C-alpha cells in the first residue's frame, strides 16, 4: 500500500514521458505554451491618466435624476430624522423618474426608467392607504415597481446567512423588473450593525458592485440619530459608520424648519460630480401636502439654513451652561460633553471658559 499523498511509480513514469513529449513539441514550434496569468492581474484596470480621460470623453455625461441632488450612475444616500418624510420623498422620486416628469422646478433629464422601490417600512395596506383618497388610488407610472419584504421567508439551506440571502434576492428583483434605478428604504434593514465599519464596508461594496454590474442608479434611505436642532446638518449626522457616506457618491438630507411650522428643507451634504448647488446658503424649502390621492412634498422656495435652525432661549442656554459646568467638574472632557449634550465643541469650550471666569471673579 502507498499513502494517498504519494503517486504510484508507473504514474510518475507516465507524467515524465508526457512532459518530455510536450517539451519537444514546444521546441519544434508544434505546440504553443499558454502563458499563465499573473496573480491579481484582473483586479485593476491600468491605463495612463490621459487614456482614462480620452475613454471617458466618448461617454455621455450623467443625467440628472433629481436635479443636482442625485445623478445617473450614483450611489446616493438620503438621510433624516424620523417623521421628516423620507419615504414620501423616495416614492415621489421613483414616480418622477419612471415617468420622466420633474418634481416642481427640479430637473430630471433621464429618460423614463424602470424603478425598483424596496420597501422595508410600510405594509401593503399602509402603502395603499397613504396613496388613496376617497376610495380613489393614485395612478403611478407603469415602470414604478414596489417590492415588500416577506418576514416569513425561511433561509434556504444553500445560503450561509440571511445577509447573503437578501443580497441574492435583491439581485433577482433587479433582473426581474429590468430596473435602471434602485431605491432602498432603508439601509439598516439590509444588514445589521451598520454602525460598525466591519458591517458597513461590505454592504457599501456590495451596493457598488450591484451598481456597476447592472448599470444602476441607487438611492438608499437612512436615519440620523438624535441631533442638536440648533446646528447645521452635516455628514456627521448620518447614523452608522462613516464608511456609509465615505463610499457614497452623493448624499442629501431633510431638515426641520424651526421658523416655518410644518416646513422642511433639503440640503446637499456630499457631491462628487459637480459643485455644491443646494448647500447651507441655498437650501430648498418644502412642505407635505396631499394633492388628490398623492401625498407629496411641495417645494416653496430657497433660503439660508441658518434662518431655519432652532435658536435657544436665554433660559435654555443657561440650563445648558449649568449642565456643561457640572459635567466638566465631574471630569468629562470637552469632547465627551459635546457628544453627551449634542452641542458643538466650540460651544462647550465657551461655556467652560465662562464658568472659569465666573469662578475667578467670585
C-alpha positions, 0 to 999 in steps of 0.5 A, a space after each residue: 500500500 502507498 499513502 494517498 499523498 504519494 503517486 504510484 511509480 508507473 504514474 510518475 513514469 507516465 507524467 515524465 514521458 508526457 512532459 518530455 513529449 510536450 517539451 519537444 513539441 514546444 521546441 519544434 514550434 508544434 505546440 504553443 505554451 499558454 502563458 499563465 496569468 499573473 496573480 491579481 492581474 484582473 483586479 485593476 484596470 491600468 491605463 495612463 491618466 490621459 487614456 482614462 480621460 480620452 475613454 471617458 470623453 466618448 461617454 455621455 455625461 450623467 443625467 440628472 435624476 433629481 436635479 443636482 441632488 442625485 445623478 445617473 450612475 450614483 450611489 446616493 444616500 438620503 438621510 433624516 430624522 424620523 417623521 421628516 418624510 423620507 419615504 414620501 420623498 423616495 416614492 415621489 422620486 421613483 414616480 418622477 423618474 419612471 415617468 420622466 416628469 420633474 418634481 416642481 422646478 427640479 430637473 430630471 433629464 433621464 429618460 423614463 426608467 424602470 424603478 425598483 422601490 424596496 420597501 422595508 417600512 410600510 405594509 401593503 395596506 399602509 402603502 395603499 392607504 397613504 396613496 388613496 383618497 376617497 376610495 380613489 388610488 393614485 395612478 403611478 407610472 407603469 415602470 414604478 415597481 414596489 417590492 415588500 419584504 416577506 418576514 416569513 421567508 425561511 433561509 434556504 439551506 444553500 445560503 450561509 446567512 440571511 445577509 447573503 440571502 437578501 443580497 441574492 434576492 435583491 439581485 433577482 428583483 433587479 433582473 426581474 423588473 429590468 430596473 435602471 434605478 434602485 431605491 432602498 428604504 432603508 439601509 439598516 434593514 439590509 444588514 445589521 450593525 451598520 454602525 460598525 465599519 466591519 458591517 458597513 464596508 461590505 454592504 457599501 461594496 456590495 451596493 457598488 458592485 450591484 451598481 456597476 454590474 447592472 448599470 444602476 442608479 441607487 438611492 438608499 434611505 437612512 436615519 440620523 440619530 438624535 441631533 442638536 436642532 440648533 446646528 447645521 446638518 452635516 455628514 456627521 449626522 448620518 447614523 452608522 459608520 462613516 464608511 456609509 457616506 465615505 463610499 457614497 457618491 452623493 448624499 442629501 438630507 431633510 431638515 426641520 424648519 424651526 421658523 416655518 411650522 410644518 416646513 422642511 428643507 433639503 440640503 446637499 451634504 456630499 457631491 462628487 460630480 459637480 459643485 455644491 448647488 443646494 448647500 447651507 446658503 441655498 437650501 430648498 424649502 418644502 412642505 407635505 401636502 396631499 394633492 388628490 390621492 398623492 401625498 407629496 412634498 411641495 417645494 416653496 422656495 430657497 433660503 439660508 439654513 441658518 434662518 431655519 435652525 432652532 435658536 435657544 432661549 436665554 433660559 435654555 442656554 443657561 440650563 445648558 451652561 449649568 449642565 456643561 459646568 457640572 459635567 466638566 467638574 465631574 471630569 468629562 472632557 470637552 469632547 465627551 460633553 459635546 457628544 453627551 449634550 449634542 452641542 458643538 465643541 466650540 460651544 462647550 469650550 465657551 461655556 467652560 471658559 465662562 464658568 472659569 471666569 465666573 469662578 475667578 471673579 467670585 
